[in-house]
């Protein structure tokens, strides 16, 4: 029986206070990843970078809505994900 391969990167799709980013690919865990978060009209809301296997981003300051996060590595690969930010009330 074959095991299904994990995607290289996984994120939390519905965010209340924190986004959790899981880096599953061993090479990506060692790479500097930069990220950009854009709102529904493609305005840059936040950017930064990190290295590691498991990252938490605090997004409590962001208003409710639909967003995209783009994760890029120095070698040029880019991953994009859509997510929904909701109030924790």
C-alpha positions as a LaTeX table, in Angstrom:
\begin{tabular}{lrrr}
\hline
Residue & $x$ (\AA) & $y$ (\AA) & $z$ (\AA) \\
\hline
Unk1 & 0.00 & 0.00 & 0.00 \\
Unk2 & 1.52 & 3.33 & $-1.04$ \\
Unk3 & 1.55 & 6.33 & 1.21 \\
Unk4 & 0.30 & 9.67 & $-0.11$ \\
Unk5 & 3.11 & 12.22 & $-0.26$ \\
Unk6 & 2.69 & 15.36 & 1.81 \\
Unk7 & 2.59 & 18.68 & $-0.04$ \\
Unk8 & 5.85 & 20.68 & 0.28 \\
Unk9 & 4.09 & 23.39 & 2.34 \\
Unk10 & 0.81 & 23.43 & 4.26 \\
Unk11 & $-0.96$ & 26.37 & 5.91 \\
Unk12 & $-3.99$ & 26.95 & 8.08 \\
Unk13 & $-6.82$ & 27.90 & 5.69 \\
Unk14 & $-9.07$ & 29.65 & 8.23 \\
Unk15 & $-7.18$ & 32.07 & 10.49 \\
Unk16 & $-8.40$ & 33.58 & 13.76 \\
Unk17 & $-5.25$ & 34.86 & 15.50 \\
Unk18 & $-2.38$ & 32.82 & 14.06 \\
Unk19 & $-1.44$ & 31.21 & 10.78 \\
Unk20 & 0.46 & 27.97 & 11.10 \\
Unk21 & 2.88 & 27.12 & 8.28 \\
Unk22 & 4.23 & 23.56 & 8.08 \\
Unk23 & 7.24 & 23.01 & 5.82 \\
Unk24 & 7.25 & 19.33 & 4.83 \\
Unk25 & 10.00 & 19.25 & 2.19 \\
Unk26 & 13.46 & 18.76 & 3.79 \\
Unk27 & 15.23 & 21.13 & 1.35 \\
Unk28 & 12.68 & 23.90 & 1.98 \\
Unk29 & 13.19 & 23.56 & 5.75 \\
Unk30 & 16.81 & 24.67 & 5.27 \\
Unk31 & 16.03 & 27.48 & 2.81 \\
Unk32 & 15.27 & 31.08 & 3.56 \\
Unk33 & 11.61 & 31.52 & 2.62 \\
Unk34 & 10.18 & 34.98 & 2.07 \\
Unk35 & 6.48 & 35.60 & 2.31 \\
Unk36 & 4.03 & 38.27 & 1.16 \\
Unk37 & 0.42 & 38.51 & 2.31 \\
Unk38 & $-1.96$ & 40.39 & $-0.02$ \\
Unk39 & $-5.59$ & 41.30 & 0.53 \\
Unk40 & $-8.45$ & 40.74 & $-1.94$ \\
Unk41 & $-7.46$ & 43.81 & $-4.01$ \\
Unk42 & $-3.79$ & 42.69 & $-4.15$ \\
Unk43 & $-2.56$ & 45.28 & $-1.64$ \\
Unk44 & 0.51 & 44.16 & 0.30 \\
Unk45 & $-0.46$ & 43.72 & 3.97 \\
Unk46 & 2.63 & 42.06 & 5.41 \\
Unk47 & 5.96 & 40.61 & 4.34 \\
Unk48 & 8.87 & 38.87 & 5.96 \\
Unk49 & 11.09 & 35.80 & 5.90 \\
Unk50 & 11.87 & 32.71 & 7.94 \\
Unk51 & 13.77 & 29.43 & 8.02 \\
Unk52 & 12.42 & 26.30 & 9.63 \\
Unk53 & 9.94 & 23.47 & 9.72 \\
Unk54 & 7.04 & 24.99 & 11.64 \\
Unk55 & 6.22 & 28.71 & 11.70 \\
Unk56 & 3.49 & 30.73 & 13.43 \\
Unk57 & 2.50 & 34.14 & 12.09 \\
Unk58 & 0.37 & 36.40 & 14.28 \\
Unk59 & $-2.37$ & 37.89 & 12.11 \\
Unk60 & $-4.63$ & 39.17 & 14.89 \\
Unk61 & $-4.19$ & 42.78 & 13.64 \\
Unk62 & $-5.61$ & 42.02 & 10.18 \\
Unk63 & $-9.28$ & 42.71 & 9.37 \\
Unk64 & $-11.59$ & 39.87 & 8.41 \\
Unk65 & $-11.46$ & 38.92 & 4.75 \\
Unk66 & $-9.92$ & 36.81 & 2.01 \\
Unk67 & $-6.16$ & 36.90 & 1.52 \\
Unk68 & $-3.34$ & 35.24 & $-0.39$ \\
Unk69 & 0.07 & 34.32 & 0.92 \\
Unk70 & 3.00 & 33.85 & $-1.44$ \\
Unk71 & 6.02 & 31.90 & $-0.19$ \\
Unk72 & 9.23 & 32.08 & $-2.26$ \\
Unk73 & 12.61 & 30.47 & $-1.91$ \\
Unk74 & 15.88 & 31.91 & $-3.16$ \\
Unk75 & 16.11 & 29.34 & $-5.97$ \\
Unk76 & 12.95 & 30.84 & $-7.48$ \\
Unk77 & 10.18 & 28.39 & $-6.52$ \\
Unk78 & 7.00 & 30.12 & $-5.38$ \\
Unk79 & 3.97 & 28.68 & $-3.60$ \\
Unk80 & 0.68 & 30.52 & $-3.16$ \\
Unk81 & $-2.28$ & 29.82 & $-0.88$ \\
Unk82 & $-5.59$ & 31.50 & $-0.27$ \\
Unk83 & $-6.91$ & 31.83 & 3.27 \\
Unk84 & $-9.75$ & 33.38 & 5.20 \\
Unk85 & $-9.19$ & 35.64 & 8.21 \\
Unk86 & $-12.01$ & 35.72 & 10.77 \\
Unk87 & $-12.50$ & 37.46 & 14.10 \\
Unk88 & $-12.11$ & 35.30 & 17.16 \\
Unk89 & $-15.42$ & 36.45 & 18.64 \\
\hline
\end{tabular}
